[in-house]
């Protein structure tokens, strides 16, 4: 769209044409999800390292929005095709800084959206997407005796607990608005309020803005129930069964007659 993304490729890095295609795929996927690229200007900076894979990435907001990614100099084309790191970090550009206590929201959002965006692009199949989400959510769901996500700093809760939080929010927004609104509308509302990686936000204010954007009070209430407390029992197997996600591993398949199968299809942008 109207956004400008600067791509910095050091001479020692991989083939510039392959790198450009990789960056375009990630940025266009994120832009398609939000309806536009979340910032007017950003930078993607490659940091060449030894090796044959894409190693690590981080998103930065101070002094301008940027993503830096450590890329092995000998990474083959297939390594760029299968990479998820750049998409994950680019999602961070469209979400504000919330502070260390709320890292589970920042990382959880990118963990939830990344495989969905890549499935919408055809990089993942729908089966691969739900296999990944089902396995991840099983690690992130709160146990009956565990405190809310705000009190936990475990890897599983920071990444997959946060992802599960936004998954539940996405389902509830879509359900209560009959798919007229989704999590994407909430996030675009936050961005329209000036909330992106260049800014700091208080969580309560951010979710008030998000709920106004969707017209339903979902995120604020869910934050109180699962972030600040553990006051909402979730039966993950039943939730997935109602979405039509059946079976495990290689045997995973879909029941299109399930009561909420339409919600599962809606997440990928498919018609009800």
N, C-alpha and C positions, 0 to 999 in steps of 0.2 A: 504494500500500500504506500502510504506517504512516509513510512519510517525509513530511516537510513541506518544500516548496520555495517560497521567497519570491520573488515576481516584482516587481521595481522598475521601473516605467514612468514616466519623467519626463513632465511635461505636454506637452513639445515633441516627444515621440516619435510614432510611428505609432499607428494605431487600436488601442486596448487589446484589443478582441475578437480582432483578427487576431494581435496579439502573444501573447495568451494561448493561442490555438490552436497557434501555432508552438512555444511553450515546452512545452505539453502533449505535442505530437507527439514532440519530442526527448527529453523526460524519460521518457515512457512507452516509447519505443523502447529506450532504454538499460536501463530497469527490466526490460523483457521479456527482453532478452538475458541479464542477470545473474540473472534470477529474482526480483529485487527491486531497488529503487533502492539504489545502493551506499552511501548515507549516510543517517543519520536526519534530517539537516537540511542544507539548502544554499540558496544565493541565486543568482538570475539577475538581472543588472543591465544595463539598456539604457543606452548612452551615445549620445545623438542627435548625428549629424553631418550636414553637408550632403551631398546626393546622393540617388541612387535605388537604392542597393544595400546589402546587408549587407557590411561592409568587413573586419572583423577581430574576433577573439575571443581571450580568454585565460582560463585557469583559475587560481585562487588558492587556497592552503591556509592561509596564515598568518592567524590570527584567525578561522578558520572557512572552510568550503568555499564558494567562489563562482565563478561564471562571469560575466565582463563582455564585452559584445558591442557594437561600434560599428555602429549602424544608421542608414542614411540616412533623413532625415525624410520623403522622398518615395518610399521603397521601395514598389512596388506589391504587391498580394497575391501575385502570382505569384513575386515575389522571396523572400517568406517560404516559399512552398510548395516552391521548389527549393533552399532553403538547406541546406548541409551543415555550416556552421561551428558552429552551436549543438550539434548532435549530437556533432561531433568534440570540442568543449571539455567537454561533459558527461561523455564517456567518461573524460577525464582525472581527474575527481573520484574515480573508483573505482580509482586506481592511485597508488602512493606516489611521493614525490620520490626520485630516484636520483642526482642531481647532474649537472653539466654533461657529464661524460665519458660519461654513459649516456642522453643526450637522445634518441639513436636508438631506445631502447627505449620511452621515454615517447611520443614522437611516432609511432613506428612502430605501436604498439598502436592508437592512435586512428585512424591512417590506414587500418589494416586493418579495424577493426570498423565504422567509420562507414558505408561503402557497404553492408556486409552488413546492418546494422541497418535502413537505409533500404530495402533490397531486401525484407527481411522484412516491412516495413510496406507494401509495395506501391508505394513512391515510385519505386524503380528497377525495371525489368524484370530478369529473370535475364540476358538478353543484355547489357543496359547494364552490369550489375554486372561480368560477366566481361570485357567490353571494357575497362572502367576498370582492373580488376585486372591484366589481361594487359599493358596498356600501362605501368602503374606498375611492375609487377614487372620488366619488361624494363629499366627504368632503375635499379632497386635491386639486382639480382643482382650479386654480386661477380665481377669478372673474374679470370682465372687469376693475374695478376701483382699484383693489388690486395691490401692488407692486410685484416685483419678489420674489421668495422664499428666496433669500438672505436677504431681508429686513424684513421678517416675522419670528417671533418666536412662532407663535401659534402651539399648539399641532397638529392640523389637517395638517398644512403645513409641519411641521418638519417630521412627520411620513408618512402621506398619500400623501402629496405634493411631498415629496422626492420619495416615491414609484411610483407615477404617472410619475415623471420625468424619472425614469429608465425603466418603462413600455414603454413609448414613445420611448426611445432610443432603447430598445430591438426590438420593432416593426420595427423601421426604419432601423436598422442594418440588420435584417433578410430580410426585403423587398428589400433593395438596393443590397444585396448580393445573392438574391434568396435562402435564408436560408443556404448559405454556412458558414456564420458567425452569431454570436449572441452576446448578452451582456456578456455571459460567456467567449467568446474569448477576449473581452475587459478587463475583470477582470483578466483573466489568464495573459494577457500582463502586467497589472499593477503589479501583483505578481512576474512575471519574472524580472521586473525592480527593485525588492526589496521592493515593496510597500505592506506592511501588517501591522498588528496592532502594531508591534514593531518599526515602523518608522513613521516619519512625512513627509508629502508631501504638496507641493503647488498644488492647484487645477488645474491651467492651465497646469503645467507640467504633472500631472497625466493624464489629458484628452488627451494631445498630444500623450502620450505613448499608451493610450487605442485606440485612432483612428488609430494609426499606426498598432496596432495588428489586427484590423478588416479590414483595407484597405479602410475604408470610413470615411469621416469627419462628424461624427454625434454628439458625446458627447460634444465636444468643442463648436460647434455652438448652440446646445440645451442649454448648460449652459449659454451662453450669452443671448439667447432669453428668457429663463424662470427663470434662476437663478439670473442674474444680472439685468434683465428687465422683463417686462410682454409684450413681443412683438410678441407673437404667440397665436392667438385665437384658442381655442380647443373646438370643439363641442363634448363633451363626449358621449351623447346619439347616435349621428351619428357614432362616432368611434366604439362604442360597437356593434351597429347594423351591421356595415360593417364586423365586426369579427364574426357575427352570434350569438351574445349574445342577447337573446330576452326575454322580460317579466321581472317581478319583484318577489322577495321573493320566495315563494314555487312554483310559476308558471314559474320561469326562465327555459328556455330551449334553444336549439341551432338550428340555421338554417344553415345547412351544404352547402346550395347553395349561401350563402352570399359571396360577392366578396373577402373578406379577411379571410374567415373561415380557410383557410390553415395556416394563421399566428397564429390563436388561437390554432390550433392543434399543430403547431410547438413548441409553448412555453412549451408544456408538452412532447416534444420529440416524437410526433407521426408523421408518414410519411405524406408528402404533399398529 
